[in-house]
């Protein structure tokens, strides 16, 4: 009797994650960021690299760019005010150098996006840069769809 009840509760919880338009929200930002940095550090450890730490300033810069990419409807490294990743990070209070910025748009989950970035040499090089010490992750999910704009910023 517990199993059917558990299954019903699980279905209700899953249904609660989607709104009336069928849009599934991503979840707790802190949990997503912690999962992301843990996965990045596991890959870096495999190559003998030091771990990166989450940076509130880099998170803010990444969130700003993710929302701006949505407004512009294109994934690119320049803000609508033509700011660079370095300028956005500086404005957010980060005073180290920026190693790079990885971007993605689509309906992929946070882990799928990271897997994709790790598959391509240019984006993998940013994640695996030996001088990297800080990481920021930001995203903006479109209000009426599952499309999400992802930005990862890596700093020294």
Secondary structure, 3 states (H helix, E strand, C coil): CHHHHHHHHHHHHHHHHECCCCCECCCCHHHHHHHHHHHHHHHHHHCCCCCCEECHHHHHHHHHHHHHHHHHCCCCCCCCCCCCHHHHHHHCCCCCCEEEEEEEEECCCHHHHHHHHHHCHHHHHHHCCCCCCEEEEEEEECCCCCCEEEEEEEEC
